[in-house]
């Protein structure tokens, strides 16, 4: 009797740890697809929310430091350079988040384009291995976009405009002697010597600061003009991030 109870207990324990079975009917397969699609959509939306938060932080930083720099004539132009550094850090963070978002967005788009679109308007071109890319991604998740491409894409979408606003504000700050020194009225400094003096940053001469800023914005321009060789399934169509 004790042996039968032990065998039954072992069998029960074995059944408890067994893997869940695969769908056996079309209804079970449909339910599984719906729940899986909802899960991937939720993960994509979650990473998209993180991206938007980083962009909002960057906009807040730009607005706050612009207000600090331009509200009082005595404020130093280095505040605007510090703002450029901060939004560069936020751009790096957002590029990392965008790479994760792109993985889940690609899965969702694959399901929508290959499965739901064919269901809504059948064209007879549904391939039997349409889900192979999703299965491969689930077995071994890999990023679909490089760090550089992600940063360039976010730079083109949002950050290039923030950098441009900061550059214009910084140029106004160093080109106006009154804004730089805090004297009354408004007088644009026409002398190059005066501009170089205003652009100085502590022990760093103004000429070197101008060269560094020009080189930095040259890199930004190259990044904005950069285009990926292949967009793939990620961003087919005009409505994409």
N, C-alpha and C positions, 0 to 999 in steps of 0.2 A: 504493500500500500504506500509506504513511504517512497519507494522507488518510482511508482507511477506519479506521485505528486511532484517529485523532483524533476521527472522528465517533462511533465506538463508545464512546470514553472520555467524550465529551460527553453521549451518551445515558445512560451509566451514572451519571454525576454528576447528571444531571437526575432520574433515577429514585430516586437516594438521597435527594434533598431534597424529593421529592413528599410530599404530605400522606397520612396513613394513610387507607385506605378505610373507609367506613362498613360496618356489619354487613350481610351479604347474606342470611343465613339466620336462622331463628328461634333456632337454637342459638347462633349468634354474638351475637344480640341478648340472649339470656338471660345468656350469660357476661359481656357488657359490663355489664348491669344489676347482676349480682351483685358484680362488682369495683368498680363505681361506688358501690354501696351500702356496701360494706366501707370504701371510702376516705372517704366522708362520715361514716360511723360513727366511724372512727378520728379524724378531725379534731374531731368533736363531743366524743368522749371526752377528747381532748387538752386542749381548752379547758375542759371540765368539771373536769379535774384541776387546771388553773391556778386556777379559781375556788375549789376546795376548799383549795388551798394558801393562798390569801389569807385565807380564813375561819379556817384553822388558825393563821396568823400573828396574826390579830386576837384569837383566844381566848388564845393564848400571851401576848400583850401585856397583856390584861386580867388574866389570872391572875398574871403577874409583878408588875405595878404594884400590884395589890390586895395582894399579899403584902408588898411594900415599904412601902405606905402604912399598913396595919393591923397589921403585925407589931410595930412599935415606936411608942409613943405620941408620940415626939418628931418623927416624920416629918411633913412639911408636906402640907396638903391639896392643894397645887398639883400633887402627883404624880398625883392622880386627874384633875385637869383636863388634865394633859398626856396621860394615857391616852385621854381623850375625843378629843383632837386627833389622836392617832396612829391610832385606829380610824376616825376620819373620813377620814384619808388613805387607809387601806386600803379603805374603802368606795368611795372614788372610783376606786381602781385596780380593784377588783372589778367595779364597774359597767361600766367599759370592757371588761373581759374578758367580761362577761356578754353584751354586745352582739354580740361575735364568736361566742360560743357559740350565741346565739339564731338566727343566720343558718344555721348548719349543722344545728342541731336542727330548724329549720323544713323544711329539705330532707329530712332523714331521716323526719320525721313525714309529709311529703307522700307519700313512696314507700311507707311502711308503711300509711298509711290508704287511699290511692288504688289501690295496686297489689297489695301482698302480702295485704291484708285481702280484696280481691276474689278473689284467687287461692285463698285458704284457704276462704272462704265466699262464693261468687258470689251477687250480688244483682241483677245486670244493670244496675247504675247506673254502670258505668265509662265516664266521658266520654272521647271521643277526644283531647281536649286537656288531660288531667289533668296532664301533665308540662310544660305551658306555663309555669307559675310557676317551676319548677325551671330550665327553659331560660333564662328571662328573668334569673333570679338568677345563672346561670353566665355569661351574656353581660355583665351589668352588676351585679356584687354591690353591694347596698345594705343598710344596717342596717334592720331591721324594728321596732326599738324605740328610743325616744329615750333620751338619757343620763339624763334625769330619771326616766323610767319604770323604767329598769334599776336605778338607785340606790334608788328606792322599793321595787321588788320585792325586792331583796336586803336592804333594811332590814327589811321585813316578815318575811322568812324567818329571818334570823339576827341582824342587828346591833341590832335594837330591844331584844332581851334583854340584850345586852352593855351598851348605853347605860343600861338600867334598873338593872342591877347596879352600874354605876359611880355612878349618881345616888344610889342608896341608901347606898352606901359613903361618898360625899362628904357626904351629909346627916348620917350618923352622925359623920363626922369633925369637921364644924364645929359640931354641936350638943352635943358632949361636950367640956367644958373640959379634962378630964384627957387625952383623946386628942389634943387640939390642943396642949396645953402640956407634956405629959409628966409630970405629977404622978402620984402613986400612987393606986390605987383606981379607982373608976368613978363619975363624977358627971355627970348630964345637965344641961347648961346650960339653964335655963328662961328666962333673961332674953334678950329680943330684942337688947338692946345687946351682950350677950356673944356671941351668934351672929354679929352683924354684925362684931364685933371679930375673931372666929375666921375669918370668911370673907374677911377682907382679904388681898389678894395684892400684897405689896410696897407701892408707892405708890398702888395702886388700892384705894379704900375697899370695905368688905364689902358695902354696899348696892348698889354698881354691879356687883360680881361676881355677886350674887344675881340682879340684873336680867338680866345677860348670860346666865347659865346658864338662867334661866327662858325667855328668848327663844329660846335654842338648842334647848331641849327642846320648846318650842312648835312650832318648825319640824319637829322630828323627828316630833311627833304628827301634824302635817298631812301629812307624807310617808307615814306609816304608814296614814293613812286615805285616801290618794289611790288611786284606781282608774283603770286604763286604760279608755278608752271601748270598745275592741274587742280581744279576745284573739286572734282569727283562728285560723289553723291551728297556732299555736305550742304552745298548751297545752290542747288539747281533752282532757277527762277530768280525773280527780283526780290522777293520777300525773304531776306536772310539777314543775319546779324554780322 
